[in-house]
Amino acid sequence: MRLNNNTVLITGGTSGIGYALAKELLARNNTVIICGRREERLREIEQRHPEVHTAVCDVSREDDRQELVSWVTDRFSGLNVLVNNAGIQRDVNFNLGMRDLESEPSEIATNVEAPVYLTARLIPHLRKQKDAVIINVSSVLAFAPMARVPVYCATKAFIHNFTLSLRFQLQQTGISVYEVLPPRVRTELNLEGRKKAGYADTGVDVDEYARTVMDGLEADVQEIEYPGAVPAASASREDLDRMFESINDQTFTWHP
């Protein structure tokens, strides 16, 4: 992927990996648009980075997605990169029935519906662009899930499979499709849940991680994993089973 002179839309760009990638892309002379639900956070980012463009958008809502696509394609006709990064992670204990699933916005709407429908709505525009790119952020938990966050892990497995099919379908269009598979990264994602489980302060520094993603994109790696992590995407069934047991031995403390 060419790393400069692009026009890039990043969903969930107000914190974590999305914000770190935005900073990396700004430093490489790209036009960067970020969207997020928190208007106050967007205003703070505008003050720190006056060159960034922002939009308040809850990507879990179809009307917000439609408004975002209309706005970004009208205002930024050269948009050629979509980064589907927005994501929610929650502890969900199914022993309690529906209780943990009733929070809004939902993980399924944010992590699955949003990237699918945004991608579909933007592909007609991206097909007209030179060097068009779609980047989907999944997770190593797509391959070895953490039982504390079962819905999140399942949504990331969906994104992995969606990305494989999308790349295959678009191979004659000139649109390149990449998948980013983060390990544990120090971000705000499910911060309270991670604090309760005792691992909130562990993981890869988010800015360091963003730099490795940029290296992978520049090297045209289709599935970008963190160099220091176990390569989950190519692991054997036995290795994934061991990873699953290890992850959940360390983090799962609930009882029926």
C-alpha positions in Angstrom: 0.0 0.0 0.0 1.2 3.5 -0.7 1.4 5.3 2.6 1.2 8.9 1.5 -1.1 11.2 -0.4 -4.2 9.2 0.4 -7.6 10.3 1.6 -8.4 8.1 4.5 -11.6 7.5 6.6 -11.1 5.8 9.9 -14.1 4.7 12.0 -13.6 4.8 15.7 -10.7 7.2 15.3 -11.1 9.0 18.7 -8.9 6.7 20.7 -6.9 3.5 20.7 -5.7 1.9 17.5 -7.8 4.2 15.3 -6.4 7.4 16.8 -2.8 6.0 16.7 -3.2 5.1 13.0 -4.6 8.5 12.3 -1.5 10.1 13.8 0.8 7.9 11.7 -1.1 8.7 8.5 -1.2 12.4 9.2 2.6 12.3 9.6 2.9 10.8 6.2 1.0 13.6 4.3 -2.4 11.9 4.1 -5.8 13.6 4.3 -7.3 11.9 7.4 -11.0 11.8 8.4 -12.0 10.3 11.6 -15.4 9.6 13.0 -16.7 8.6 16.5 -19.6 8.9 18.8 -18.0 11.3 21.3 -18.2 14.9 20.0 -16.1 16.2 22.9 -13.3 13.8 22.1 -13.4 14.8 18.4 -13.1 18.5 19.4 -10.1 17.7 21.6 -8.4 15.9 18.7 -9.1 18.9 16.3 -7.3 21.1 18.8 -4.3 18.9 18.9 -4.3 18.1 15.2 -6.0 21.0 13.3 -5.4 19.2 10.0 -7.6 16.3 10.8 -11.2 16.2 9.6 -13.9 14.9 12.0 -17.5 13.7 11.9 -19.8 12.7 14.8 -21.1 9.3 13.9 -22.5 6.3 15.7 -21.6 3.6 13.1 -24.0 1.1 14.8 -26.9 3.2 13.4 -27.9 2.9 9.8 -29.0 6.5 9.5 -25.7 7.7 10.8 -23.8 5.5 8.4 -25.8 6.9 5.4 -25.2 10.4 6.5 -21.4 9.7 7.0 -21.1 8.2 3.5 -23.0 11.1 1.8 -20.9 13.7 3.7 -17.5 12.1 3.1 -18.0 11.3 -0.6 -19.4 14.8 -1.3 -16.7 16.6 0.6 -13.7 14.3 -0.1 -14.1 13.2 -3.7 -10.6 11.6 -3.6 -11.4 9.3 -0.7 -9.5 6.1 -1.5 -8.9 4.3 1.9 -11.5 3.0 4.3 -10.3 1.7 7.7 -13.1 -0.2 9.5 -11.7 0.1 13.0 -14.7 1.0 15.3 -15.3 -1.7 17.8 -16.9 -2.4 21.2 -15.9 -5.1 23.6 -17.9 -6.2 26.7 -17.8 -8.9 29.3 -20.8 -11.1 28.7 -21.8 -13.8 31.2 -24.5 -16.0 29.6 -25.2 -17.5 32.9 -27.2 -14.3 33.5 -29.3 -14.6 30.4 -29.9 -11.4 28.6 -28.5 -9.0 31.2 -25.1 -8.3 29.6 -26.5 -8.1 26.1 -28.9 -5.2 26.7 -26.3 -2.4 26.6 -26.3 0.0 23.7 -24.8 0.3 21.2 -24.5 -3.4 20.6 -21.3 -5.2 19.8 -23.0 -6.9 16.8 -24.2 -3.7 15.3 -20.9 -1.9 15.8 -18.5 -4.7 15.1 -20.3 -6.5 12.3 -23.1 -4.5 10.8 -21.1 -1.2 10.6 -18.1 -2.5 8.6 -20.3 -4.6 6.3 -22.7 -1.8 5.4 -20.1 0.9 5.3 -18.0 -1.2 3.0 -20.9 -2.0 0.7 -22.0 1.7 0.6 -18.4 2.9 -0.2 -17.3 0.3 -2.7 -19.0 2.1 -5.7 -17.0 5.2 -4.8 -13.8 3.3 -4.1 -13.9 1.5 -7.4 -13.5 4.9 -9.1 -10.3 5.7 -7.2 -6.7 4.9 -7.9 -4.9 2.8 -5.3 -8.2 2.2 -3.3 -7.8 0.2 -0.1 -10.1 -1.3 2.6 -8.5 -2.2 5.9 -10.5 -4.3 8.4 -9.4 -4.5 12.0 -10.1 -7.9 13.5 -8.2 -9.6 16.4 -6.1 -12.6 17.3 -9.2 -13.4 19.4 -10.9 -14.3 16.2 -8.8 -17.5 16.3 -8.4 -18.2 20.0 -11.4 -16.5 21.8 -11.4 -15.2 25.3 -14.5 -16.5 27.1 -15.1 -13.3 29.1 -15.9 -11.5 25.9 -17.6 -14.1 23.7 -19.6 -11.8 21.5 -16.6 -9.6 20.7 -14.5 -12.7 19.7 -17.3 -14.0 17.5 -17.6 -10.6 15.7 -13.9 -10.6 15.0 -14.1 -14.1 13.6 -16.8 -12.8 11.3 -14.6 -9.9 10.2 -11.8 -12.3 9.4 -14.1 -14.4 7.2 -15.7 -11.4 5.7 -12.3 -10.0 4.8 -11.3 -13.2 3.0 -14.4 -13.2 0.9 -14.2 -9.5 0.2 -10.6 -9.7 -0.9 -11.5 -12.6 -3.3 -14.6 -10.8 -4.7 -12.7 -7.5 -5.3 -9.5 -8.9 -6.8 -10.4 -7.6 -10.3 -11.5 -4.2 -9.1 -8.2 -2.6 -8.1 -9.3 -2.3 -4.5 -6.8 -3.9 -2.1 -8.1 -5.5 1.1 -6.0 -5.8 4.2 -6.7 -7.3 7.7 -5.1 -6.1 10.9 -5.0 -8.6 13.7 -4.1 -6.9 16.9 -2.8 -8.8 20.0 -3.6 -7.4 23.4 -2.9 -3.6 23.0 -3.1 -1.0 25.8 -6.2 1.0 24.8 -9.6 2.1 26.3 -11.3 -1.0 24.9 -13.4 -2.6 27.6 -11.2 -0.8 30.2 -13.4 -1.5 33.2 -13.8 -5.2 32.4 -10.0 -5.5 31.9 -9.4 -3.8 35.2 -11.7 -6.3 37.0 -9.8 -9.1 35.3 -6.5 -7.7 36.3 -4.9 -7.1 32.9 -5.8 -3.5 32.0 -2.1 -2.4 32.1 -0.8 -5.2 30.0 -0.2 -5.4 26.2 1.6 -3.6 23.4 1.9 0.1 23.5 -0.7 1.5 21.0 1.6 3.9 19.2 4.2 1.1 18.8 1.5 -1.2 17.5 0.3 1.4 14.9 3.9 1.7 13.6 4.0 -2.0 13.0 0.7 -1.9 11.1 2.1 0.8 8.9 5.2 -1.4 8.2 2.9 -4.3 7.3 0.8 -2.1 4.9 4.0 -0.7 3.3 5.2 -4.3 2.8 1.8 -5.3 1.3 1.1 -7.9 3.9 -2.5 -8.9 3.6 -2.9 -10.2 7.2 -0.9 -8.0 9.5 0.0 -9.6 12.8 2.2 -8.2 15.5 5.8 -9.4 15.0 6.2 -10.4 18.7 3.0 -12.3 19.0 2.1 -16.0 18.3 0.9 -16.0 14.6 -2.7 -17.0 15.3 -3.8 -16.8 11.6 -1.4 -19.6 10.6 -1.4 -21.6 13.9 -2.4 -25.2 13.9 -5.5 -26.5 15.6 -3.4 -27.8 18.5 -1.7 -24.5 18.9 -5.0 -22.6 18.9 -6.4 -25.0 21.5 -3.4 -24.3 23.7 -3.8 -20.6 23.2 -7.4 -20.8 24.1 -6.7 -22.7 27.3 -3.9 -20.3 28.3 -5.9 -17.2 27.6 -8.9 -18.4 29.6 -6.9 -19.8 32.5 -5.5 -16.3 33.0 -8.6 -14.2 32.5 -11.7 -16.2 33.2 -13.0 -16.0 36.8 -16.7 -16.4 36.6 -18.7 -19.4 38.0 -22.2 -20.6 37.1 
